[in-house]
Amino acid sequence: MSCAGRMQRKEDAMLQVSLEFQQKSSEYLDLAQREPIEITRLGRSALVLTSAAHYEWLEAAAKRTHRTAEAASVVIAAVEGAEMDPEHEHLNELT
């Protein structure tokens, strides 16, 4: 098959997916209110359709996340000086 033929098939497939999404958009929007919908492209995750409330929660969570290096020195010292409960000692072998 020629390159032009393959491109046409790809465009036709994309058009089909686009038409399906347009025809079922209200279904997808309703579903996205309950759970995120993963949209793939060429078998790989490309986009996630999610509710505005979930997106706002993710944005707020990202703002609450801090790097250890950015923590106050007193916090870093406390973490470095902390001792793990002996019942979790076996976890040290995982590193």
Beta strands, then each sheet from edge to edge (+ up, - down):
strand 1: 37-41
strand 2: 44-49
sheet 1: 1+ 2-
end
